[in-house]
Amino acid sequence: MEYVSVFEMLKIGVGPSSSHTLGPWRAAEAFLKELRQRQILEKVQHVRVDLYGSLSLTGKGHATDLAAMLGLSGTDPEYIPVDSISTIISQIGKDKKLHLAGERFIDFDPATDVVFNKKFLPFHANGITFTTTGEAIEDYASTFYSIGGGFIVKEKSEEGAAEKKEEQRPFPYEFESAKELLAHCQREEKNISDIIFEDEKTLREEAKIHSELLRIWHTMIECAYIGCHTEGTLPGGLNVRRRAFDIHKKLMGEHLPYTNFEGWLGAIRQKKVDFREILKWVTCFSLAVNEVNASLGRVVTAPTNGSSGVIPAVLLYYLAIDNPQAGDREIERFLLTSGIIGSLFKKGATISAAMGGCQAEIGVSSAMAAAGLCELWGGTPEQVMIAAEIAMEHHLGLTCDPIGGLVQIPCIERNAMGAIKAINAAELALDTDPKNAKVPLDKVIQTMWQTAQDMNTKYKETSEAGLAVAVSMADC
């Protein structure tokens, strides 16, 4: 299997869901590229969007229809001003016109041109098909699958796969498993982050790696900062009150004035924090990020939007409370280590809740954060693997049953639980002699995938069971 870069695991995008929002958005962009390659973009007069499986069943709550329209409009989720999203969508609904690829307007009625098909396509639970019609061209249809974390694939992509394989350069440290990665660390006597940094240099210049890692982190902290300082109710109809604002206000109490993240971080560092307050701060950070995600804000998939609060919460805890002297070097090491641990789960199992339940999102993000923290705390590569294994082991079987198809209940709180488990897993790993470890990381990844395959489809992001059925929108 090809190398999965840290920057593929940590993508910048728009909430609320990487598989249901970012993936369909990217699929729409890929579809526009196909139309250009076929030289028919300028002849298209109509586009129809068909959603299948989980994309259909929870698509409304996950803004899948909006993402498809935004992608077809030629906007980029990484750079679009989030304040403009509602304006674009409202204009499409009002005018019944879509600005195709940002170049020309075509007729488009969201009520009839986005079709929610409840049936599942055989290849993957998240299917989306775009179909175009126009004068002097044959109808053209293309199907994509959103496989989690913003990744998209096509069922028949042999030619594209061959091209990518031909372009791919050899990596200094190639591996397909945690065991093989660990062997590189042991032979070279290097940390996981050092090994991965060398691999990443195959794909981009060293300066670019540093700048992109920090850009990812700055997106995360901006998200946390916004969430901690925004009061109100989340959109979607559940009437969920934002809690990060209230928790943050109680924790800060009397504090020095600040106007940016650095000042905020400095104010937190000046406070005396006891054990219970550590739990509250970690909870506050994670809730803040996921409340922004639920509001179609800009977040980093880590590895998904639904689990985007775990990694920033744990890293913020480390920087603000545990080691205030830490800086860019520690941030980069954390992200490199956590990112590559996530890639092992993607290659060996899944990071899609529609395929594996919430264990594939919160479980994986908790394992990633535990690994990153363990390395920063001085853990050996063996102990870092143990930390990731412990975190996932205690998320096995976790279902995905969002109420109303929204990434709010129980999703937001689960990020807090995943972050706390990550810190505990890292502590346990540091107190573990690797010779006494019984469950290798590769085994827990295999077990997670087997659990995913055995899990009833109703509990895989369909809103057909669990809390999604026990609690209705009317109850809220």
Salt bridges, closest charged atoms under 4 A:
GLU2 OE2 - LYS164 NZ 3.14
GLU29 OE1 - ARG26 NH1 2.66
GLU34 OE2 - LYS154 NZ 2.89
ASP50 OD2 - ARG48 NE 2.66
ASP65 OD2 - LYS60 NZ 3.21
ASP76 OD2 - ARG26 NH1 3.45
GLU78 OE1 - ARG26 NH2 3.96
GLU78 OE2 - ARG215 NH2 2.41
GLU103 OE2 - ARG36 NH2 3.17
ASP107 OD1 - LYS97 NZ 2.55
ASP113 OD1 - HIS46 NE2 2.83
GLU188 OE2 - ARG187 NE 3.61
ASP194 OD1 - ARG329 NH2 3.34
GLU198 OE1 - LYS201 NZ 3.35
GLU200 OE1 - ARG204 NH1 2.90
GLU206 OE1 - LYS201 NZ 3.87
GLU206 OE2 - HIS210 NE2 3.95
GLU212 OE2 - LYS208 NZ 3.68
GLU212 OE1 - ARG215 NH2 3.02
GLU231 OE2 - ARG241 NH2 3.14
ASP246 OD2 - ARG241 NE 3.01
GLU332 OE1 - HIS210 ND1 2.58
GLU375 OE2 - ARG333 NE 3.31
ASP401 OD1 - ARG414 NH2 3.48
GLU413 OE2 - ARG243 NH2 2.71
ASP433 OD2 - LYS435 NZ 2.96
GLU461 OE2 - HIS20 ND1 3.50
GLU461 OE2 - HIS62 NE2 2.98
